[in-house]
Amino acid sequence: MEPTTQSILCCVGQTVAGKPTQFLMERAFAAQGLDWRAITVEVTPDHFAAAMAGMHAMKFMAVRFFPSFQSQAAEKLGREGAAQEFVGQVTSAALNGDGWETWHHAGFALQRLIADQSDWSNTICWLHGDSPSTRSFVTAVLSGKDPPRAILWTEAAAGIPDSLQGLESATSPINLQIVPRSDELTEALRAELRSREELGNLAIVGDGFEHVELDREMLSDFSQ
């Protein structure tokens, strides 16, 4: 659905004072040469549905949700799909026909960050903890054409949907290993990784959407 006026992205939250999201979006638009504008609107949870209907009627092109609305947005706007339900939150939405196309951006951002700084196809991604960020990363890998070498997941989410357990990218199977939480097992896995001459890159991903890339010599210094 094309707008008849300038494209608008609306940042929506319950408490928005002092948040830098609009500023960051405006900088991103400028960097990409997009003639878009960002605005920030404070909305109460009771008025969320009305606010989204109004933005749809006015043909706002996209919405960015503050944390207070990310779960509600997933419940109210998300179109059915295992990946959407699996993450449980959405951070963004774009106008698409008669509805909103939603996604959680953290996984895509982290995937791009790691890929830009490493040989992605030769990278082992080690996820720690069950959070929207780690779930988002797994679903982001699903949508890509090229998988990393492997994904290890400590304290993985319970009840991973069948459609996500047999991860397949567009080009090859993704090696996903669920690693139970255990100090002994973690130490054994670290030792195994250190012993691999062909290790390549290792990206550590935590609950707080943080990662650090380590080479084989640095692995012995890594601590959770």
Secondary structure as the mmCIF struct_conf table of DSSP 4:
data_model
#
loop_
_struct_conf.conf_type_id
_struct_conf.id
_struct_conf.beg_label_comp_id
_struct_conf.beg_label_asym_id
_struct_conf.beg_label_seq_id
_struct_conf.end_label_comp_id
_struct_conf.end_label_asym_id
_struct_conf.end_label_seq_id
BEND BEND1 THR A 4 THR A 5
STRN STRN1 SER A 7 GLY A 13
BEND BEND2 GLN A 14 THR A 15
TURN_TY1_P TURN_TY1_P1 ALA A 17 GLY A 18
HELX_RH_AL_P HELX_RH_AL_P1 THR A 21 GLN A 32
TURN_TY1_P TURN_TY1_P2 GLY A 33 GLY A 33
STRN STRN2 TRP A 36 GLU A 42
HELX_RH_3T_P HELX_RH_3T_P1 PRO A 45 HIS A 47
HELX_RH_AL_P HELX_RH_AL_P2 PHE A 48 ALA A 57
TURN_TY1_P TURN_TY1_P3 MET A 58 LYS A 59
STRN STRN3 ALA A 62 PHE A 65
HELX_RH_AL_P HELX_RH_AL_P3 PRO A 67 LEU A 77
HELX_LH_PP_P HELX_LH_PP_P1 GLY A 78 ARG A 79
BEND BEND3 GLU A 80 GLU A 80
HELX_RH_AL_P HELX_RH_AL_P4 ALA A 82 VAL A 87
BEND BEND4 THR A 91 THR A 91
STRN STRN4 SER A 92 ASN A 96
TURN_TY1_P TURN_TY1_P4 GLY A 97 ASP A 98
STRN STRN5 GLY A 99 TRP A 103
HELX_RH_AL_P HELX_RH_AL_P5 HIS A 105 GLN A 117
BEND BEND5 SER A 118 SER A 118
HELX_RH_3T_P HELX_RH_3T_P2 TRP A 120 ASN A 122
STRN STRN6 THR A 123 HIS A 128
BEND BEND6 GLY A 129 GLY A 129
BEND BEND7 SER A 131 SER A 131
HELX_RH_AL_P HELX_RH_AL_P6 PRO A 132 SER A 143
BEND BEND8 GLY A 144 ASP A 146
BEND BEND9 ARG A 149 ARG A 149
STRN STRN7 ALA A 150 THR A 154
TURN_TY1_P TURN_TY1_P5 GLU A 155 GLU A 155
HELX_LH_PP_P HELX_LH_PP_P2 ALA A 156 ALA A 157
BEND BEND10 ALA A 158 GLY A 159
HELX_RH_AL_P HELX_RH_AL_P7 ASP A 162 GLN A 165
TURN_TY1_P TURN_TY1_P6 GLY A 166 GLY A 166
STRN STRN8 GLU A 168 GLU A 168
BEND BEND11 ALA A 170 SER A 172
STRN STRN9 PRO A 173 PRO A 173
STRN STRN10 LEU A 176 VAL A 179
BEND BEND12 ARG A 181 ARG A 181
HELX_RH_AL_P HELX_RH_AL_P8 ASP A 183 SER A 195
TURN_TY1_P TURN_TY1_P7 GLU A 197 GLU A 198
STRN STRN11 ASN A 201 VAL A 205
TURN_TY1_P TURN_TY1_P8 ASP A 207 GLY A 208
BEND BEND13 PHE A 209 PHE A 209
STRN STRN12 HIS A 211 LEU A 214
HELX_RH_3T_P HELX_RH_3T_P3 ARG A 216 ASP A 221
#
